[in-house]
Amino acid sequence: MDLRSIVTVGKETDVHQLARQFSQEVFAADDLIEALDITHRNSPDLIIFDHRFTPDCIKKFLSVASKNCEIHIVIIGSDENDSHFPEKFIEAGANHYLR
């Protein structure tokens, strides 16, 4: 799978390195505001969030970002005991949840 561009949101370098396997153009955002800015400028094919973000954060992000483009969201969960179940992220609008 080769994607034109991917945005990674969070501070996990592993997530950014994973994105590099699928696209040469990978943008890194530390927070939702920066991710929205990058998304509006570049219309990425995929946005990957690390485990720091809650389902409510995803829902808020999508309510603003999806007005301008169709967005495919993937959440990378942690191996630790997640306080949020994958179903909650899917309900919030994420397309996939990976551990």
MARVO-78244 format. One record per residue (C-alpha): residue in three letters; chain; x, y, z. Coordinates in steps of 0.1 Angstrom, whole numbers, plus 2048, in hexadecimal, padded with zeros to 3 digits. Example, Ala and Ser with C-alpha at 12.3 -4.5 7.8 and 13.67 -1.06 7.14 Angstrom:
REM residues 2
R  rest  kette  east  north   up
R   ALA      A   87B    7D3  84E
R   SER      A   889    7F5  847
***
This chain:
REM residues 99
R  rest  kette  east  north   up
R   MET      A   800    800  800
R   ASP      A   80E    822  7F6
R   LEU      A   7FD    841  802
R   ARG      A   804    864  7F6
R   SER      A   806    874  818
R   ILE      A   801    86B  83C
R   VAL      A   7FE    880  85C
R   THR      A   809    871  87D
R   VAL      A   7FB    882  89C
R   GLY      A   80D    87D  8BD
R   LYS      A   82F    87A  8CB
R   GLU      A   836    855  8C4
R   THR      A   853    851  8AC
R   ASP      A   848    82D  8A5
R   VAL      A   828    83A  895
R   HIS      A   83B    852  87F
R   GLN      A   853    836  875
R   LEU      A   836    81F  86D
R   ALA      A   827    83A  856
R   ARG      A   848    83D  843
R   GLN      A   843    819  838
R   PHE      A   824    823  824
R   SER      A   82B    846  818
R   GLN      A   849    85C  80F
R   GLU      A   836    87B  81A
R   VAL      A   830    878  840
R   PHE      A   826    897  855
R   ALA      A   829    896  87B
R   ALA      A   812    8AA  891
R   ASP      A   815    8AB  8B7
R   ASP      A   7F2    8B6  8BE
R   LEU      A   7CF    8B9  8AE
R   ILE      A   7D3    8DD  8A4
R   GLU      A   7F3    8D6  891
R   ALA      A   7E3    8B7  881
R   LEU      A   7C5    8CC  875
R   ASP      A   7DD    8E5  866
R   ILE      A   7F0    8CA  853
R   THR      A   7D0    8B9  849
R   HIS      A   7C1    8D9  83A
R   ARG      A   7E1    8E0  827
R   ASN      A   7E9    8BD  81A
R   SER      A   7C9    8A8  819
R   PRO      A   7DB    888  824
R   ASP      A   7D0    865  81B
R   LEU      A   7D3    859  83F
R   ILE      A   7D6    867  862
R   ILE      A   7E5    852  87D
R   PHE      A   7E0    85B  8A2
R   ASP      A   7F5    84D  8BE
R   HIS      A   7E6    840  8DF
R   ARG      A   7E6    862  8F0
R   PHE      A   7C5    86D  8E0
R   THR      A   7A2    864  8ED
R   PRO      A   783    85C  8D8
R   ASP      A   776    87F  8E1
R   CYS      A   796    88E  8D2
R   ILE      A   791    87A  8B2
R   LYS      A   76C    885  8B0
R   LYS      A   776    8AA  8B4
R   PHE      A   791    8A7  89A
R   LEU      A   77A    897  881
R   SER      A   75E    8B0  886
R   VAL      A   776    8CC  87A
R   ALA      A   78D    8B9  862
R   SER      A   773    8A5  84F
R   LYS      A   762    8C5  843
R   ASN      A   77E    8CA  82A
R   CYS      A   787    8A7  81F
R   GLU      A   781    882  823
R   ILE      A   797    875  83F
R   HIS      A   7A2    851  847
R   ILE      A   7AC    84E  86C
R   VAL      A   7C0    833  87C
R   ILE      A   7C6    832  8A2
R   ILE      A   7E5    820  8B0
R   GLY      A   7DD    814  8D3
R   SER      A   7F6    80B  8ED
R   ASP      A   7FE    7E9  8FA
R   GLU      A   7F6    7F5  91D
R   ASN      A   7D4    7F3  92C
R   ASP      A   7C2    80C  916
R   SER      A   7A7    820  928
R   HIS      A   794    822  907
R   PHE      A   787    804  8F4
R   PRO      A   78D    802  8CE
R   GLU      A   767    804  8C8
R   LYS      A   766    827  8D7
R   PHE      A   77F    833  8BE
R   ILE      A   76C    823  8A1
R   GLU      A   74C    834  8AE
R   ALA      A   75E    855  8AF
R   GLY      A   767    852  88A
R   ALA      A   788    83F  888
R   ASN      A   78A    826  86C
R   HIS      A   7A2    80E  87D
R   TYR      A   7B1    807  89F
R   LEU      A   7D3    7F5  8A2
R   ARG      A   7E5    7E9  8C0
***
